[in-house]
Amino acid sequence: MVPPRFVVPPLPCQNIVANAGIDLLLRLDQRIDFAPRLAQNIDPSSRPMPTIHAAVVDRCCGSLRRIWNCTGRCASWLLYLDLLRNEFTPFLPPQFCSPTDVRLNCTFPCCEVPPPTFRLAGSITSCPYTDTEELAGRVPVFDGIHFFLAPQLWMSLTTFFVIGGRSYLVPPSYAIREDARPEDPTLSQRLFLIGRL
C-alpha cells in the first residue's frame, strides 16, 4: 500500500528543468487546461491539455508487460509534455523494480535527459493490483495523467488525473486518442455493423 516513490523527487534538480512539471486546471465546463511551471522563454499561459497518442501508450505498456513476463517486476515510464509540439514523449528513468513497487531516479544519471522545453506530466506504471482504491493510494503526487497497467491481465489499464494534488479516476478514453491509420479505409469493406445476429 505504499505509493511509488522517487529516489530523487521530480523537482528541478541538476538542471533538469523538465522536472518542474505542469499545473492542471479543471475548468467550469469540465475541460482540463495546463500551465507549464518555470516557463522561461515559453508562453506560461494555460492551454488545453492534449490527449496522448494510443501508440505511445501501447508501446510503453508493451515494454512493461515484457518486463513483467520476463522478471515478474513492476516498472514505470514517465510522460513528458513537449511544450513546443503539444505532444507527450515517454522517458524511462533509472529505477529499482520489485514485484509490487518501483522507485525512480528522476535525475536520469548516465541517461538521456528530457530537454528544457518538456515538462513532467504523467506516468505509466505496471502494478499487479487492479483494485481502484489500492491504485489510488499509489498515484504519484504531481499533476498529470497517470496510468496503471495490470500486466498479468494484458488489457487492464486504470487512469487517474491529478489536478492540484488531488487524484480523479477517469476512463482511459478521456486521456488517450486513437488517430486514423492508413488501413482504416479498408475496414469498411470487411466490417458490417448490424444490431444483432
N, C-alpha and C positions, 0 to 999 in steps of 0.2 A: 504493500500500500504506500510505498514511498515514491513520490513523483520523480521523473527523470531529472537528474541534476547535472549541472555543468561543472567540470573540473575547474574551468575558468569561466566566470559568468559572461553572458552575452552583452557586454558593455564595450564602449570604445576603448580598446586596450591594444597596446603595441601597435598603434597607428592603424588599426583596422576600423575605419570609420563606418564601414558597412554594418558592424555590430551595434551601432546606435539604434537601429530598428526604425519602427514606424509607430504612429498613434492611429488606431482605428476609431472612427467616429460613426455612431449609429444615428442616421438622420430620422426626422419625424415620419418620412414616407417609407421607412424601413430599409432604405438603401444604405450601403456602407461606404464611407469615404475613408481615405487615409491621408496622413500628412507625414512626410519624412522628418526624422529628427536630424539635428546637425546638418541642416540643408545649405551648406556653404556652396555657392555657385550653382545652386539648384533651386528651382521655384519651390518655396516652402508651403505654398497654399495647398489646401486639401483638394483631392480629386477622387473620382470613383475608384473603388478597389477593383482591380481586374480579377477575373477568374483565372484558374490555372489550366493549362492545356492538359487534356486527358492523357496525351502521350507522355508528358513529363511524369504524371502520377503513375502511369503504367510502368515506365522504365524504373522508377525508384522502387515501386512495390515489387517488381520482378527481382531486383537485386536483393531486397530484404527477404523475399521468400527463399532465394538461393542460399543466402547466409543462414537462414533458419534451417533449411533442409540439410545443409552440409555440416553445421556446427551445433544446432539447437540453441542458438544465441540470438538475442534481440540486437537491433542496430537502428541507426537513425540518420536521416538526411536532414539538413537544414535548407529551408527555402528562402532565397534572397530575391527581392523585387528589384529589377533593373529599372531605375527611375527614368532613364532616357527612352527605353523601348516599352516600358509599362508591361513587362513580361517577367515571369518567375524563372529562376535558374536554381537548380539544386546543387548543393555542395556537400560532400561527405567529409565531415571533420574527423580528426583522430578521436577515437573513443574506446572506452572499456565496455565490452559486451558480455552480459551474463544471461542466463536463461530467462530472467524476469525483468531486467532493468538495463539501462545504458547510461554511461557517464561521458559527456562530450567535453572536448577541449576546443573552445572557440577561438583560440589564438592561432590555430592552424600551423603549428610548428612543422617545418620541413614540407609544407603543402602549399598548393595554390591558394592564395588569399583572395576573398571576394573584393572586387575593385571598389573604390570610394563612391562610385555612382550607384552602388547596390545598397539595399537596406534589408536587414534580417526581418522576415515577415511570415515565418511559419516553419513547420516541420512535418516530416513523415517518419513515423516510428513504428517498428514492429513490436508487438506485445502479445503474449499468449492469452490475454484476457479479452472478453467481449462484453462484459457487464459495463453498462454506461456509467454507473456510479463509481466503479473501480477505475475506469478510464478517466473520469472527471477529476479524480484525485491525482492523476498523473500528467495532466495538461501543463505544458510549460507556462510560466507566468508572463511571458512577453506577448504583446499584441500581435495578432496574425491569425493565419489559418493553420490548424493543427490536425493532422490525420493520424489515426491509429489503425494499423493493419494487423489482423489476427492471421499470421502466416499459415497456420495449420488449416485454416478454413478457406484459403485461396482468394475468395471474393469478399471477405468481410472487411469493410472499411468504415470506420466511425470518424466523424468530423466535428470539430469544435472551432468556433470563432472565439478568440479572446479579444475583448473590447474593454479598454480601460481597466485591465486586470481581472475582469470577470469573464468566465467562460460560458458559452452558449452552445448547446448541442444542436447541430443542423444536419439535414440530409447532405450527403456528399455532392449531390447535383447543384446545391447552392454555390459551391466553390469551384466546380470543375466544368469546363466546356469541352464539348466534342466538336472539333472542326470537321468540315467536309473533307472527304478523301477522294482521290481520283477514281476509285472503283465504285463510288456511291451511285452514279447514274445507272450502272448495270444491275443494281439491286432491284430496281423496279421491274426489270424483265424476269426476275426469278421469284420475287416475293409478292403474294397476292393476299391482301388484308381483307379478312371477312369476319363477320360477327361470331359465327360458330360453325363447327363441322358436324 
